[in-house]
Amino acid sequence: MTEAKILRGKILVYRFFEVGSEIDLNKVTLLMQQKQNTTRFRLDRPNKTSLVIADAPLIIHLGITEMNLQGVKTPVELDISLWHFGGMSLCFHIPITSGTKWSELVQTASWLDRDEEIEILARSKARELQNEIKETIPVLNDWSSFEDYVVYFIQEVDGLKNSAMDLFECADIPALLLAEPKEMLSEQVKKSIRDYATQYSKDDLSVIDWNSALVVEPSGSMDLPMVLEFANSQLLEMRYYDDLLDEKLDQLYRSVAGRKPGVLTDIYSHHAQEAGQIYLEIAEVVENVQNSLKVVGDFYLATVFRTATTRFRFNDWQKSIDEKLSNLAEVSNLLHSRVAERRSHLLEIIIIVLIAIEVIPFVAGLFR
């Protein structure tokens, strides 16, 4: 088969940021309705109960912005999604010129992988919107880390007639997803990517990797990219709270380690209360994030979501968070035990003093 050419499609470039403890989406809607075009997340298949969403994200359509794409000023559409658990995702819709060869698309993927302009622009837009809606965020965050993801969204490929799965024969999909225009990838690597290919019908195709995905969808439905956006937002939250737990545990360890409190000192009480409060807050937020999206009743979307969570190593992140929450609970219990022990010692001293007060006058009277 000859090299594939894209007739219709676009590149969805995502950047995900943690901007606050939570976001009141209803307040944002009221705040932005006079300034920007906003919508709530919804699927293109409304008759299927395929997604259970705790609080659908708010999508702000910023319209067209201009960016440098391989040395050419290119107009791109920009959407920003706000998530109630404090996340913000920016999506740049970069059009693919009709007739673009697959090898040219791989070159573009490699350029996007190295380019820093999108990150700079995304950070600027995210900070600008964060400042604009700060009154809807109880606690602002300025976490330097972020998530990035790319979805190559293809609607029509020249010469592809039988099945979208035939694209593996006329296009180097692994090279695209790994942004490798020069390296001759091994069969083992190619197989590892093909193993994550899924179809609902012969005309569509999704191939999910850890940092990018290919979605072939002739209808133009954005359901799959939205599911992948959900998964990436959840991944960002897991990374954020894993990092936050590291920081809080380190602070607690340093505050307590090497300290030798006296009976009358109270260095443990504050730390015990703080550890317990942090545990409750983070456990609640993590559970909230995990329950924000559930896929039911739609085999294809459920498979794509499960594949994404596998590729993103959700289980590893969840295990890490659970272990650190367990450590935090143990620290809290230990500190509370120390507090109880210190108070017990203090009570004993008080009792001894009271007895002494009663006994000393009696003993003194015997020697008169």
RARA-V657145 format. One record per residue. N is the residue number from 1. RES is the residue in three letters. SS is DSSP state (H for helix, E for strand, C for the rest). BURIAL is I if it has 16 or more other C-alpha atoms within 10 Angstrom, else O. D_FIRST is the distance of its C-alpha to the first C-alpha in whole Angstrom. Layout:
# RARA-V657145
n=N res=RES ss=SS burial=BURIAL d_first=D_FIRST
n=N res=RES ss=SS burial=BURIAL d_first=D_FIRST
This chain:
# RARA-V657145
n=1 res=MET ss=C burial=O d_first=0
n=2 res=THR ss=C burial=O d_first=4
n=3 res=GLU ss=C burial=O d_first=7
n=4 res=ALA ss=C burial=I d_first=8
n=5 res=LYS ss=E burial=I d_first=12
n=6 res=ILE ss=E burial=I d_first=15
n=7 res=LEU ss=E burial=I d_first=17
n=8 res=ARG ss=E burial=I d_first=20
n=9 res=GLY ss=E burial=I d_first=21
n=10 res=LYS ss=E burial=I d_first=23
n=11 res=ILE ss=E burial=I d_first=24
n=12 res=LEU ss=E burial=I d_first=27
n=13 res=VAL ss=E burial=I d_first=29
n=14 res=TYR ss=E burial=I d_first=32
n=15 res=ARG ss=E burial=I d_first=36
n=16 res=PHE ss=E burial=I d_first=38
n=17 res=PHE ss=E burial=I d_first=42
n=18 res=GLU ss=E burial=I d_first=45
n=19 res=VAL ss=C burial=I d_first=48
n=20 res=GLY ss=E burial=I d_first=50
n=21 res=SER ss=C burial=O d_first=52
n=22 res=GLU ss=C burial=I d_first=51
n=23 res=ILE ss=C burial=I d_first=51
n=24 res=ASP ss=C burial=I d_first=52
n=25 res=LEU ss=H burial=I d_first=50
n=26 res=ASN ss=H burial=O d_first=52
n=27 res=LYS ss=H burial=O d_first=54
n=28 res=VAL ss=H burial=I d_first=51
n=29 res=THR ss=H burial=I d_first=50
n=30 res=LEU ss=H burial=O d_first=54
n=31 res=LEU ss=H burial=O d_first=54
n=32 res=MET ss=H burial=O d_first=50
n=33 res=GLN ss=C burial=O d_first=51
n=34 res=GLN ss=C burial=O d_first=52
n=35 res=LYS ss=C burial=O d_first=50
n=36 res=GLN ss=C burial=O d_first=47
n=37 res=ASN ss=E burial=O d_first=44
n=38 res=THR ss=E burial=I d_first=44
n=39 res=THR ss=E burial=O d_first=43
n=40 res=ARG ss=E burial=O d_first=43
n=41 res=PHE ss=C burial=O d_first=39
n=42 res=ARG ss=C burial=O d_first=38
n=43 res=LEU ss=C burial=I d_first=35
n=44 res=ASP ss=C burial=O d_first=33
n=45 res=ARG ss=C burial=O d_first=34
n=46 res=PRO ss=C burial=O d_first=38
n=47 res=ASN ss=C burial=O d_first=39
n=48 res=LYS ss=C burial=O d_first=37
n=49 res=THR ss=C burial=O d_first=40
n=50 res=SER ss=C burial=I d_first=37
n=51 res=LEU ss=E burial=I d_first=38
n=52 res=VAL ss=E burial=O d_first=42
n=53 res=ILE ss=E burial=O d_first=43
n=54 res=ALA ss=C burial=O d_first=46
n=55 res=ASP ss=C burial=O d_first=46
n=56 res=ALA ss=C burial=I d_first=43
n=57 res=PRO ss=C burial=I d_first=42
n=58 res=LEU ss=E burial=I d_first=43
n=59 res=ILE ss=E burial=I d_first=41
n=60 res=ILE ss=E burial=I d_first=42
n=61 res=HIS ss=E burial=I d_first=40
n=62 res=LEU ss=E burial=O d_first=41
n=63 res=GLY ss=E burial=O d_first=39
n=64 res=ILE ss=E burial=O d_first=37
n=65 res=THR ss=E burial=O d_first=38
n=66 res=GLU ss=E burial=O d_first=37
n=67 res=MET ss=E burial=I d_first=35
n=68 res=ASN ss=E burial=O d_first=34
n=69 res=LEU ss=E burial=I d_first=30
n=70 res=GLN ss=C burial=O d_first=29
n=71 res=GLY ss=C burial=O d_first=32
n=72 res=VAL ss=E burial=O d_first=31
n=73 res=LYS ss=E burial=O d_first=34
n=74 res=THR ss=E burial=O d_first=32
n=75 res=PRO ss=E burial=I d_first=33
n=76 res=VAL ss=E burial=I d_first=32
n=77 res=GLU ss=E burial=I d_first=34
n=78 res=LEU ss=E burial=I d_first=36
n=79 res=ASP ss=E burial=I d_first=37
n=80 res=ILE ss=E burial=I d_first=39
n=81 res=SER ss=E burial=I d_first=40
n=82 res=LEU ss=E burial=I d_first=43
n=83 res=TRP ss=C burial=I d_first=44
n=84 res=HIS ss=C burial=I d_first=47
n=85 res=PHE ss=C burial=I d_first=47
n=86 res=GLY ss=C burial=I d_first=47
n=87 res=GLY ss=E burial=I d_first=44
n=88 res=MET ss=E burial=I d_first=42
n=89 res=SER ss=E burial=I d_first=38
n=90 res=LEU ss=E burial=I d_first=37
n=91 res=CYS ss=E burial=I d_first=34
n=92 res=PHE ss=E burial=I d_first=32
n=93 res=HIS ss=E burial=I d_first=30
n=94 res=ILE ss=E burial=I d_first=28
n=95 res=PRO ss=E burial=I d_first=25
n=96 res=ILE ss=C burial=I d_first=22
n=97 res=THR ss=C burial=O d_first=22
n=98 res=SER ss=C burial=O d_first=19
n=99 res=GLY ss=C burial=O d_first=16
n=100 res=THR ss=E burial=I d_first=17
n=101 res=LYS ss=E burial=I d_first=13
n=102 res=TRP ss=H burial=I d_first=13
n=103 res=SER ss=H burial=I d_first=14
n=104 res=GLU ss=H burial=O d_first=17
n=105 res=LEU ss=H burial=I d_first=18
n=106 res=VAL ss=H burial=I d_first=18
n=107 res=GLN ss=H burial=I d_first=21
n=108 res=THR ss=H burial=I d_first=22
n=109 res=ALA ss=H burial=I d_first=23
n=110 res=SER ss=H burial=I d_first=24
n=111 res=TRP ss=H burial=O d_first=27
n=112 res=LEU ss=H burial=I d_first=28
n=113 res=ASP ss=H burial=O d_first=28
n=114 res=ARG ss=H burial=O d_first=31
n=115 res=ASP ss=C burial=O d_first=32
n=116 res=GLU ss=C burial=O d_first=36
n=117 res=GLU ss=H burial=O d_first=36
n=118 res=ILE ss=H burial=I d_first=35
n=119 res=GLU ss=H burial=O d_first=37
n=120 res=ILE ss=H burial=O d_first=40
n=121 res=LEU ss=H burial=O d_first=40
n=122 res=ALA ss=H burial=I d_first=39
n=123 res=ARG ss=H burial=I d_first=42
n=124 res=SER ss=H burial=O d_first=44
n=125 res=LYS ss=H burial=O d_first=43
n=126 res=ALA ss=H burial=I d_first=44
n=127 res=ARG ss=H burial=O d_first=47
n=128 res=GLU ss=H burial=O d_first=48
n=129 res=LEU ss=H burial=O d_first=47
n=130 res=GLN ss=H burial=I d_first=49
n=131 res=ASN ss=H burial=O d_first=52
n=132 res=GLU ss=H burial=O d_first=52
n=133 res=ILE ss=C burial=I d_first=52
n=134 res=LYS ss=H burial=I d_first=54
n=135 res=GLU ss=H burial=O d_first=57
n=136 res=THR ss=H burial=I d_first=55
n=137 res=ILE ss=C burial=I d_first=54
n=138 res=PRO ss=C burial=O d_first=57
n=139 res=VAL ss=C burial=O d_first=56
n=140 res=LEU ss=E burial=I d_first=54
n=141 res=ASN ss=C burial=I d_first=51
n=142 res=ASP ss=C burial=O d_first=50
n=143 res=TRP ss=C burial=O d_first=48
n=144 res=SER ss=C burial=O d_first=46
n=145 res=SER ss=C burial=O d_first=43
n=146 res=PHE ss=C burial=I d_first=40
n=147 res=GLU ss=E burial=I d_first=36
n=148 res=ASP ss=E burial=I d_first=33
n=149 res=TYR ss=E burial=I d_first=30
n=150 res=VAL ss=E burial=I d_first=27
n=151 res=VAL ss=E burial=I d_first=25
n=152 res=TYR ss=E burial=I d_first=21
n=153 res=PHE ss=E burial=I d_first=22
n=154 res=ILE ss=E burial=I d_first=19
n=155 res=GLN ss=E burial=I d_first=19
n=156 res=GLU ss=E burial=I d_first=16
n=157 res=VAL ss=E burial=I d_first=13
n=158 res=ASP ss=E burial=I d_first=11
n=159 res=GLY ss=C burial=O d_first=9
n=160 res=LEU ss=C burial=I d_first=10
n=161 res=LYS ss=C burial=O d_first=12
n=162 res=ASN ss=C burial=O d_first=13
n=163 res=SER ss=C burial=O d_first=13
n=164 res=ALA ss=H burial=I d_first=14
n=165 res=MET ss=H burial=I d_first=13
n=166 res=ASP ss=H burial=O d_first=10
n=167 res=LEU ss=H burial=I d_first=10
n=168 res=PHE ss=H burial=O d_first=10
n=169 res=GLU ss=H burial=O d_first=7
n=170 res=CYS ss=H burial=I d_first=6
n=171 res=ALA ss=C burial=I d_first=9
n=172 res=ASP ss=C burial=I d_first=12
n=173 res=ILE ss=H burial=I d_first=15
n=174 res=PRO ss=H burial=I d_first=17
n=175 res=ALA ss=H burial=I d_first=17
n=176 res=LEU ss=H burial=I d_first=18
n=177 res=LEU ss=H burial=I d_first=21
n=178 res=LEU ss=C burial=I d_first=22
n=179 res=ALA ss=C burial=I d_first=22
n=180 res=GLU ss=C burial=I d_first=21
n=181 res=PRO ss=C burial=I d_first=20
n=182 res=LYS ss=C burial=O d_first=21
n=183 res=GLU ss=C burial=O d_first=21
n=184 res=MET ss=C burial=O d_first=19
n=185 res=LEU ss=C burial=O d_first=20
n=186 res=SER ss=C burial=O d_first=21
n=187 res=GLU ss=H burial=O d_first=19
n=188 res=GLN ss=H burial=O d_first=22
n=189 res=VAL ss=H burial=O d_first=22
n=190 res=LYS ss=H burial=O d_first=18
n=191 res=LYS ss=H burial=O d_first=20
n=192 res=SER ss=H burial=O d_first=23
n=193 res=ILE ss=H burial=I d_first=21
n=194 res=ARG ss=H burial=I d_first=19
n=195 res=ASP ss=C burial=O d_first=22
n=196 res=TYR ss=C burial=I d_first=23
n=197 res=ALA ss=E burial=I d_first=20
n=198 res=THR ss=E burial=I d_first=22
n=199 res=GLN ss=C burial=I d_first=21
n=200 res=TYR ss=C burial=O d_first=24
n=201 res=SER ss=C burial=O d_first=22
n=202 res=LYS ss=C burial=O d_first=18
n=203 res=ASP ss=C burial=I d_first=18
n=204 res=ASP ss=C burial=I d_first=19
n=205 res=LEU ss=E burial=I d_first=19
n=206 res=SER ss=E burial=I d_first=21
n=207 res=VAL ss=E burial=I d_first=20
n=208 res=ILE ss=E burial=I d_first=24
n=209 res=ASP ss=C burial=I d_first=25
n=210 res=TRP ss=C burial=I d_first=28
n=211 res=ASN ss=C burial=I d_first=28
n=212 res=SER ss=E burial=I d_first=25
n=213 res=ALA ss=E burial=I d_first=23
n=214 res=LEU ss=E burial=I d_first=20
n=215 res=VAL ss=E burial=I d_first=21
n=216 res=VAL ss=E burial=I d_first=18
n=217 res=GLU ss=C burial=I d_first=21
n=218 res=PRO ss=C burial=I d_first=21
n=219 res=SER ss=C burial=O d_first=24
n=220 res=GLY ss=C burial=O d_first=25
n=221 res=SER ss=C burial=O d_first=28
n=222 res=MET ss=C burial=O d_first=29
n=223 res=ASP ss=H burial=I d_first=30
n=224 res=LEU ss=H burial=I d_first=28
n=225 res=PRO ss=H burial=I d_first=28
n=226 res=MET ss=H burial=O d_first=32
n=227 res=VAL ss=H burial=I d_first=32
n=228 res=LEU ss=H burial=I d_first=31
n=229 res=GLU ss=H burial=I d_first=33
n=230 res=PHE ss=H burial=I d_first=36
n=231 res=ALA ss=H burial=I d_first=35
n=232 res=ASN ss=H burial=I d_first=35
n=233 res=SER ss=H burial=I d_first=38
n=234 res=GLN ss=H burial=I d_first=40
n=235 res=LEU ss=H burial=I d_first=38
n=236 res=LEU ss=H burial=I d_first=40
n=237 res=GLU ss=H burial=I d_first=43
n=238 res=MET ss=H burial=I d_first=43
n=239 res=ARG ss=H burial=I d_first=43
n=240 res=TYR ss=H burial=I d_first=46
n=241 res=TYR ss=H burial=I d_first=48
n=242 res=ASP ss=H burial=I d_first=47
n=243 res=ASP ss=H burial=O d_first=48
n=244 res=LEU ss=H burial=I d_first=51
n=245 res=LEU ss=H burial=I d_first=52
n=246 res=ASP ss=H burial=O d_first=52
n=247 res=GLU ss=H burial=O d_first=54
n=248 res=LYS ss=H burial=I d_first=57
n=249 res=LEU ss=H burial=I d_first=57
n=250 res=ASP ss=H burial=O d_first=58
n=251 res=GLN ss=H burial=O d_first=60
n=252 res=LEU ss=H burial=I d_first=62
n=253 res=TYR ss=H burial=O d_first=62
n=254 res=ARG ss=H burial=O d_first=64
n=255 res=SER ss=H burial=O d_first=66
n=256 res=VAL ss=H burial=O d_first=68
n=257 res=ALA ss=C burial=O d_first=67
n=258 res=GLY ss=C burial=O d_first=70
n=259 res=ARG ss=C burial=O d_first=73
n=260 res=LYS ss=C burial=O d_first=76
n=261 res=PRO ss=C burial=O d_first=77
n=262 res=GLY ss=C burial=O d_first=81
n=263 res=VAL ss=C burial=O d_first=82
n=264 res=LEU ss=C burial=O d_first=83
n=265 res=THR ss=C burial=O d_first=80
n=266 res=ASP ss=C burial=O d_first=77
n=267 res=ILE ss=H burial=I d_first=74
n=268 res=TYR ss=H burial=I d_first=72
n=269 res=SER ss=H burial=I d_first=72
n=270 res=HIS ss=H burial=O d_first=70
n=271 res=HIS ss=H burial=I d_first=67
n=272 res=ALA ss=H burial=I d_first=67
n=273 res=GLN ss=H burial=O d_first=67
n=274 res=GLU ss=H burial=O d_first=64
n=275 res=ALA ss=H burial=I d_first=62
n=276 res=GLY ss=H burial=I d_first=63
n=277 res=GLN ss=H burial=O d_first=62
n=278 res=ILE ss=H burial=I d_first=59
n=279 res=TYR ss=H burial=I d_first=58
n=280 res=LEU ss=H burial=O d_first=58
n=281 res=GLU ss=H burial=O d_first=57
n=282 res=ILE ss=H burial=I d_first=53
n=283 res=ALA ss=H burial=O d_first=53
n=284 res=GLU ss=H burial=O d_first=53
n=285 res=VAL ss=H burial=I d_first=51
n=286 res=VAL ss=H burial=I d_first=48
n=287 res=GLU ss=H burial=O d_first=49
n=288 res=ASN ss=H burial=O d_first=49
n=289 res=VAL ss=H burial=I d_first=45
n=290 res=GLN ss=H burial=I d_first=44
n=291 res=ASN ss=C burial=O d_first=45
n=292 res=SER ss=C burial=I d_first=44
n=293 res=LEU ss=E burial=I d_first=41
n=294 res=LYS ss=E burial=O d_first=40
n=295 res=VAL ss=E burial=I d_first=37
n=296 res=VAL ss=C burial=O d_first=38
n=297 res=GLY ss=C burial=O d_first=37
n=298 res=ASP ss=C burial=O d_first=34
n=299 res=PHE ss=H burial=O d_first=31
n=300 res=TYR ss=H burial=I d_first=28
n=301 res=LEU ss=H burial=I d_first=30
n=302 res=ALA ss=H burial=I d_first=32
n=303 res=THR ss=H burial=I d_first=30
n=304 res=VAL ss=H burial=I d_first=28
n=305 res=PHE ss=H burial=I d_first=32
n=306 res=ARG ss=H burial=O d_first=32
n=307 res=THR ss=H burial=I d_first=29
n=308 res=ALA ss=H burial=I d_first=30
n=309 res=THR ss=H burial=I d_first=34
n=310 res=THR ss=H burial=I d_first=32
n=311 res=ARG ss=H burial=O d_first=30
n=312 res=PHE ss=C burial=I d_first=33
n=313 res=ARG ss=C burial=O d_first=35
n=314 res=PHE ss=H burial=I d_first=38
n=315 res=ASN ss=H burial=O d_first=40
n=316 res=ASP ss=H burial=O d_first=41
n=317 res=TRP ss=H burial=I d_first=42
n=318 res=GLN ss=H burial=I d_first=44
n=319 res=LYS ss=H burial=O d_first=45
n=320 res=SER ss=H burial=I d_first=46
n=321 res=ILE ss=H burial=I d_first=48
n=322 res=ASP ss=H burial=O d_first=50
n=323 res=GLU ss=H burial=O d_first=51
n=324 res=LYS ss=H burial=I d_first=52
n=325 res=LEU ss=H burial=I d_first=54
n=326 res=SER ss=H burial=O d_first=56
n=327 res=ASN ss=H burial=O d_first=57
n=328 res=LEU ss=H burial=I d_first=58
n=329 res=ALA ss=H burial=I d_first=60
n=330 res=GLU ss=H burial=O d_first=62
n=331 res=VAL ss=H burial=I d_first=63
n=332 res=SER ss=H burial=I d_first=64
n=333 res=ASN ss=H burial=I d_first=66
n=334 res=LEU ss=H burial=O d_first=67
n=335 res=LEU ss=H burial=I d_first=69
n=336 res=HIS ss=H burial=I d_first=70
n=337 res=SER ss=H burial=O d_first=72
n=338 res=ARG ss=H burial=I d_first=73
n=339 res=VAL ss=H burial=I d_first=75
n=340 res=ALA ss=H burial=O d_first=76
n=341 res=GLU ss=H burial=O d_first=78
n=342 res=ARG ss=H burial=I d_first=79
n=343 res=ARG ss=H burial=O d_first=81
n=344 res=SER ss=H burial=O d_first=82
n=345 res=HIS ss=H burial=O d_first=84
n=346 res=LEU ss=H burial=I d_first=85
n=347 res=LEU ss=H burial=O d_first=87
n=348 res=GLU ss=H burial=O d_first=88
n=349 res=ILE ss=H burial=O d_first=90
n=350 res=ILE ss=H burial=O d_first=91
n=351 res=ILE ss=H burial=O d_first=93
n=352 res=ILE ss=H burial=O d_first=94
n=353 res=VAL ss=H burial=O d_first=95
n=354 res=LEU ss=H burial=O d_first=97
n=355 res=ILE ss=H burial=O d_first=99
n=356 res=ALA ss=H burial=O d_first=100
n=357 res=ILE ss=H burial=O d_first=101
n=358 res=GLU ss=H burial=O d_first=103
n=359 res=VAL ss=H burial=O d_first=105
n=360 res=ILE ss=H burial=O d_first=106
n=361 res=PRO ss=H burial=O d_first=108
n=362 res=PHE ss=H burial=O d_first=110
n=363 res=VAL ss=H burial=O d_first=110
n=364 res=ALA ss=H burial=O d_first=111
n=365 res=GLY ss=H burial=O d_first=114
n=366 res=LEU ss=H burial=O d_first=115
n=367 res=PHE ss=C burial=O d_first=116
n=368 res=ARG ss=C burial=O d_first=118
